[in-house]
Amino acid sequence: MRRRPAIVLGASGLVGQRMQQRLSNHPWFELKAVGGRPESSQKAFEEIPWRLEQERPALPSVPILDLSSESFLEEILNLGIEVAFSCLPSEVAESIEEPLAKMGIAVFSNASFNRRKKAIPLVIPEINSGHLSDFSTSKGPIACGTNCTLIPMATPLAALRDFEINTVQMRSEQALSGAGWRLLFDKSVDEGNLDSSIPGEAEKVAEEFLHVFGTLQDSIVQPAEYELDVKCERVTRRDGHQVFVEATFIQPLSLEKVMDAFNSFQFSETTSTCPSAPIRPLHIVEQIDVNHHLWSDGETFSNHPLPSKNLQTGMAVVIGDVKLVDEYTLRFSAYSHNTIRGAAGGTLLLAEQAVVEGRIR
């Protein structure tokens, strides 16, 4: 399979650099350029501060294009870019993503601006892969990944859909990196000065949950109608979002049936062939250890991950503390890497799904 020329929109942010990291050895996409702020475009690629904990991979010395330049779209065409991975703030994505898509460039976005927009798929591959059928409609080829906190909440519940979800209560503990590198490197946080509130986060998670579990017809998603109670807070952990869920179901449960559903949950046959698809989407443990269980490929945990070479590590959702409260009520905790599965890795997996389904050439 040929490697498609790609640009990462985002030069210095954590998600943009996670995407650069993942593309450094990707078999299907080749990094040809990076889009950044005007001040970044004046620097050589190697001069951009590297903010991830792993060493900078052997990336090619690609040009940094000024996203605000009038010549930006022309430069993209001249470079032969076919795929754009958007890791931009919402206000920047608003003016960039649709013009790129209208030029025929396939845009896979981690930004929030186009989420839940008509004719723009919002997809978690193992949950609502069929929604990608709307890719490349009137707005051009754009697809979005979801909010990072939605992944550990939604994926285990998707495995239990046959029991018919009734209500869901979720409380999250979200890592510093979910707010970007500035908070991650803010020394005052080490001194106990952290505002744990995340304005608007709970509302976004709830809306996207209902959308992803909804039904698609004529480019319109009819959201699911579950009763949700979502609360989100920031904690001082570097990476990893953990959720604590209590859900009720219409069909009776047993612990054996629940565990069977978790263990048998899989990607589609085509998506399972994608380089970023973990061996299993769900990794079951007795109790979650946030330090040891961050990097899972669905079967094993890594204490010394190499995410630029191993695209599966960090892509599974870990489930633990599973407890049946009564015949219709289940409690569990789930954990995933927010900048890998919840952001760059999840968006890249969506692009890989588009490739194997023949939605991009």
C-alpha positions as CSV (number, residue, x, y, z in Angstrom):
1,M,0.0,0.0,0.0
2,R,1.3,3.4,-0.9
3,R,1.9,6.1,1.7
4,R,-0.4,9.1,1.2
5,P,1.2,12.5,1.6
6,A,-0.1,14.1,4.8
7,I,0.0,17.3,6.8
8,V,-0.5,17.7,10.5
9,L,-2.2,20.9,11.4
10,G,-0.6,21.7,14.7
11,A,3.1,22.2,15.2
12,S,3.7,22.6,18.9
13,G,0.6,21.3,20.8
14,L,0.6,17.9,22.6
15,V,-2.0,16.4,20.2
16,G,-0.2,17.8,17.1
17,Q,3.1,16.3,18.3
18,R,1.4,13.0,19.2
19,M,0.2,12.9,15.6
20,Q,3.7,13.7,14.3
21,Q,5.0,10.9,16.5
22,R,2.5,8.4,15.1
23,L,3.2,9.4,11.5
24,S,7.0,9.0,11.8
25,N,6.8,5.3,10.9
26,H,3.3,4.9,9.7
27,P,2.9,2.5,6.7
28,W,-0.1,4.3,5.1
29,F,0.6,8.0,5.6
30,E,3.7,10.0,5.1
31,L,4.3,13.3,6.9
32,K,5.1,16.0,4.3
33,A,4.3,19.3,6.1
34,V,3.1,20.8,9.4
35,G,0.8,23.7,9.8
36,G,1.4,26.2,12.6
37,R,1.1,29.7,13.8
38,P,3.1,32.5,12.0
39,E,5.8,32.5,14.6
40,S,6.3,28.7,14.2
41,S,6.5,29.0,10.4
42,Q,9.6,31.1,10.8
43,K,11.5,28.3,12.5
44,A,13.0,25.1,11.2
45,F,10.9,22.0,12.1
46,E,13.7,20.8,14.4
47,E,13.6,24.1,16.4
48,I,10.0,23.6,17.6
49,P,10.2,22.5,21.3
50,W,9.3,18.9,21.7
51,R,6.8,18.5,24.6
52,L,6.2,14.7,24.8
53,E,7.9,12.5,27.3
54,Q,9.3,10.2,24.7
55,E,12.3,11.3,22.7
56,R,11.6,13.1,19.4
57,P,11.4,10.4,16.7
58,A,13.4,10.6,13.5
59,L,11.0,12.9,11.7
60,P,11.9,14.3,8.2
61,S,12.7,18.0,8.1
62,V,9.4,19.1,6.7
63,P,8.2,22.7,6.1
64,I,6.1,24.5,8.6
65,L,3.3,26.3,6.8
66,D,1.7,29.5,8.2
67,L,-2.0,28.6,8.7
68,S,-2.9,32.3,8.5
69,S,-1.1,32.9,5.2
70,E,-3.1,33.7,2.1
71,S,-0.9,31.2,0.2
72,F,-1.5,28.3,2.6
73,L,-4.0,26.4,0.4
74,E,-1.8,26.9,-2.6
75,E,1.2,25.6,-0.8
76,I,-0.8,22.5,0.3
77,L,-1.6,21.8,-3.3
78,N,1.9,22.3,-4.5
79,L,3.2,19.8,-1.9
80,G,0.7,17.2,-3.2
81,I,-1.0,16.8,0.2
82,E,-3.9,14.3,0.1
83,V,-4.7,14.0,3.9
84,A,-4.8,16.5,6.7
85,F,-4.8,15.7,10.4
86,S,-6.3,18.6,12.2
87,C,-5.1,19.0,15.8
88,L,-6.2,22.7,16.0
89,P,-8.1,24.8,18.5
90,S,-11.7,25.0,17.6
91,E,-11.5,28.7,16.6
92,V,-8.7,28.0,14.1
93,A,-10.2,24.8,12.7
94,E,-13.3,26.8,11.8
95,S,-11.5,28.7,9.0
96,I,-9.2,25.8,7.9
97,E,-11.0,22.5,7.7
98,E,-13.8,23.0,5.3
99,P,-11.7,24.9,2.7
100,L,-9.2,22.0,2.7
101,A,-12.0,19.5,2.3
102,K,-13.6,21.4,-0.6
103,M,-10.2,21.2,-2.3
104,G,-10.6,17.4,-2.1
105,I,-8.2,16.9,0.8
106,A,-9.4,14.3,3.3
107,V,-9.6,16.0,6.7
108,F,-9.6,13.9,9.9
109,S,-10.1,16.2,12.8
110,N,-9.5,16.1,16.5
111,A,-10.8,19.7,16.8
112,S,-14.3,20.2,18.3
113,F,-15.6,22.8,15.8
114,N,-17.2,20.3,13.3
115,R,-18.3,17.7,15.8
116,R,-22.0,16.8,15.4
117,K,-22.4,18.9,12.3
118,K,-24.7,17.6,9.6
119,A,-23.0,15.5,7.0
120,I,-19.7,15.4,9.0
121,P,-19.3,12.0,10.6
122,L,-18.4,11.9,14.3
123,V,-17.1,8.3,14.8
124,I,-15.6,5.9,17.3
125,P,-14.7,3.0,14.9
126,E,-15.8,0.2,17.2
127,I,-19.1,1.9,18.1
128,N,-20.6,3.7,15.1
129,S,-18.3,2.9,12.2
130,G,-21.4,3.0,9.9
131,H,-21.7,6.7,10.4
132,L,-18.5,7.1,8.2
133,S,-20.8,6.4,5.2
134,D,-21.4,10.2,5.2
135,F,-17.8,10.9,4.5
136,S,-17.2,13.1,1.4
137,T,-20.6,14.5,1.1
138,S,-21.5,18.2,0.3
139,K,-19.1,19.6,2.8
140,G,-16.2,17.6,1.4
141,P,-14.3,14.7,3.0
142,I,-14.3,15.6,6.7
143,A,-14.6,13.3,9.7
144,C,-14.2,14.0,13.4
145,G,-12.9,12.1,16.4
146,T,-14.7,12.6,19.7
147,N,-14.0,14.2,23.0
148,C,-11.2,12.3,24.7
149,T,-13.3,11.6,27.8
150,L,-16.0,9.9,25.8
151,I,-13.7,7.0,24.8
152,P,-13.5,5.2,28.2
153,M,-17.1,6.0,29.0
154,A,-18.7,4.9,25.7
155,T,-16.6,2.0,24.5
156,P,-17.4,-0.4,27.4
157,L,-21.1,0.6,27.3
158,A,-21.1,-0.1,23.5
159,A,-20.2,-3.7,24.4
160,L,-23.4,-3.9,26.5
161,R,-25.9,-2.4,24.0
162,D,-27.7,-5.7,23.7
163,F,-28.8,-5.3,27.3
164,E,-30.5,-2.0,26.3
165,I,-29.0,1.0,28.1
166,N,-31.5,2.9,30.2
167,T,-29.5,5.5,32.4
168,V,-25.8,6.3,32.7
169,Q,-24.1,8.2,35.5
170,M,-20.4,9.1,34.9
171,R,-17.8,10.9,36.9
172,S,-14.4,11.6,35.3
173,E,-10.9,12.3,36.6
174,Q,-9.0,13.8,33.7
175,A,-5.3,14.3,33.2
176,L,-3.5,17.6,32.9
177,S,-2.5,16.9,29.3
178,G,-6.1,17.1,28.3
179,A,-5.9,20.8,28.8
180,G,-2.7,21.2,26.7
181,W,1.0,21.6,27.3
182,R,0.8,24.9,29.2
183,L,-1.1,23.4,32.1
184,L,1.0,20.3,32.0
185,F,4.2,22.4,32.5
186,D,2.6,24.9,34.9
187,K,4.8,24.7,38.0
188,S,2.1,26.2,40.2
189,V,0.1,22.9,39.7
190,D,2.9,21.1,41.6
191,E,2.2,23.5,44.4
192,G,-1.4,22.5,44.6
193,N,-2.9,25.3,42.6
194,L,-5.2,23.4,40.2
195,D,-8.7,24.4,39.3
196,S,-10.4,21.0,39.0
197,S,-13.4,22.4,37.1
198,I,-13.6,21.9,33.3
199,P,-16.3,24.3,32.1
200,G,-18.6,22.9,29.4
201,E,-16.9,19.5,29.4
202,A,-19.7,17.4,30.9
203,E,-22.2,18.9,28.4
204,K,-19.9,18.1,25.4
205,V,-19.4,14.5,26.6
206,A,-23.1,13.9,27.1
207,E,-24.1,15.4,23.7
208,E,-21.4,13.4,21.9
209,F,-22.3,10.2,23.7
210,L,-26.0,10.4,22.6
211,H,-24.8,11.3,19.0
212,V,-22.4,8.4,18.7
213,F,-25.1,6.0,20.0
214,G,-27.7,7.5,17.7
215,T,-29.0,6.4,14.3
216,L,-28.0,7.9,10.9
217,Q,-30.5,8.6,8.2
218,D,-30.1,11.0,5.2
219,S,-27.0,12.6,6.8
220,I,-28.9,13.4,10.0
221,V,-28.1,11.6,13.2
222,Q,-31.1,11.0,15.5
223,P,-29.4,11.0,19.0
224,A,-30.1,8.2,21.4
225,E,-32.4,9.0,24.3
226,Y,-30.6,7.7,27.3
227,E,-30.8,9.6,30.6
228,L,-27.3,10.9,31.4
229,D,-25.7,12.4,34.5
230,V,-22.1,13.5,33.7
231,K,-19.6,15.2,35.9
232,C,-16.0,16.0,34.9
233,E,-13.0,17.2,36.8
234,R,-9.3,17.8,36.3
235,V,-6.7,15.9,38.5
236,T,-2.9,16.3,38.7
237,R,-2.1,13.2,36.8
238,R,0.1,13.8,33.6
239,D,-1.8,11.5,31.2
240,G,-4.8,9.2,31.3
241,H,-8.5,9.8,31.8
242,Q,-10.4,7.6,34.2
243,V,-14.2,7.4,34.4
244,F,-16.4,5.9,37.1
245,V,-19.7,4.6,35.6
246,E,-23.0,3.4,37.0
247,A,-25.4,2.3,34.3
248,T,-28.9,0.7,34.4
249,F,-30.3,-1.6,31.7
250,I,-33.7,-2.8,30.6
251,Q,-32.6,-6.4,30.1
252,P,-31.4,-8.3,33.2
253,L,-27.7,-8.7,33.7
254,S,-25.4,-11.3,35.2
255,L,-21.7,-10.8,35.9
256,E,-20.8,-13.7,33.6
257,K,-22.8,-12.2,30.7
258,V,-21.3,-8.7,31.3
259,M,-17.7,-10.1,31.2
260,D,-18.5,-12.2,28.2
261,A,-19.8,-9.1,26.4
262,F,-16.6,-7.2,27.3
263,N,-14.3,-10.0,26.2
264,S,-16.1,-10.7,22.9
265,F,-16.3,-7.0,21.9
266,Q,-14.3,-6.4,18.7
267,F,-13.6,-4.1,15.8
268,S,-15.1,-4.9,12.4
269,E,-13.1,-7.4,10.3
270,T,-11.8,-4.6,8.1
271,T,-11.0,-2.1,10.9
272,S,-9.1,-4.8,12.9
273,T,-6.5,-4.8,10.1
274,C,-5.7,-1.1,10.7
275,P,-2.2,-0.4,12.0
276,S,-3.6,1.6,15.0
277,A,-6.3,-0.9,16.0
278,P,-5.3,-2.5,19.3
279,I,-5.4,-6.3,19.5
280,R,-8.6,-6.0,21.5
281,P,-10.5,-2.7,22.1
282,L,-11.2,-3.6,25.8
283,H,-8.6,-4.8,28.3
284,I,-10.1,-6.3,31.4
285,V,-8.3,-6.1,34.8
286,E,-9.5,-6.7,38.3
287,Q,-8.7,-3.2,39.5
288,I,-7.2,-0.2,37.6
289,D,-3.8,1.0,38.4
290,V,-3.4,4.4,36.8
291,N,0.4,4.2,36.7
292,H,0.7,0.7,35.3
293,H,-2.3,0.5,33.0
294,L,-1.9,3.6,30.8
295,W,-0.3,1.9,27.8
296,S,-2.3,-1.1,26.7
297,D,-2.5,-2.8,23.3
298,G,-5.5,-4.8,24.4
299,E,-3.5,-7.8,25.7
300,T,-0.4,-6.4,27.4
301,F,0.8,-3.3,29.2
302,S,4.0,-1.5,28.5
303,N,6.1,0.3,31.0
304,H,8.5,1.6,28.3
305,P,6.3,2.4,25.4
306,L,7.6,3.3,21.9
307,P,4.4,4.8,20.4
308,S,6.2,6.0,17.3
309,K,7.0,2.4,16.4
310,N,4.2,0.5,18.2
311,L,0.9,2.1,17.0
312,Q,-1.2,-0.4,19.0
313,T,0.1,0.5,22.5
314,G,-2.1,3.0,24.4
315,M,-5.0,2.4,22.1
316,A,-7.1,0.0,24.2
317,V,-9.6,1.0,26.9
318,V,-8.9,-0.7,30.3
319,I,-11.9,-1.8,32.4
320,G,-11.7,-2.7,36.1
321,D,-13.7,-2.6,39.3
322,V,-16.7,-4.3,37.6
323,K,-19.5,-4.8,40.1
324,L,-23.1,-5.9,39.6
325,V,-25.2,-3.7,42.0
326,D,-28.4,-5.5,41.2
327,E,-30.0,-7.4,38.3
328,Y,-30.3,-4.2,36.2
329,T,-27.4,-2.0,37.5
330,L,-23.7,-2.2,36.8
331,R,-20.7,-0.3,38.1
332,F,-17.3,-0.2,36.5
333,S,-14.3,2.0,36.1
334,A,-12.5,2.6,32.7
335,Y,-9.2,4.2,31.7
336,S,-7.6,5.3,28.5
337,H,-4.7,7.4,27.3
338,N,-6.2,10.7,26.5
339,T,-3.7,12.0,23.9
340,I,-3.3,8.6,22.3
341,R,-6.6,6.8,22.1
342,G,-8.6,9.9,23.0
343,A,-7.0,12.2,20.5
344,A,-4.2,11.6,18.0
345,G,-4.4,7.8,17.9
346,G,-8.2,7.7,17.7
347,T,-8.2,10.3,14.9
348,L,-5.6,8.4,13.0
349,L,-7.5,5.1,13.4
350,L,-10.5,6.9,11.8
351,A,-8.3,7.8,8.8
352,E,-7.1,4.2,8.6
353,Q,-10.7,3.0,8.6
354,A,-11.5,5.3,5.7
355,V,-8.6,3.8,3.8
356,V,-9.6,0.1,4.3
357,E,-13.2,1.0,3.4
358,G,-12.0,2.6,0.2
359,R,-13.4,6.1,1.2
360,I,-10.1,7.8,0.3
361,R,-8.1,6.9,-2.7
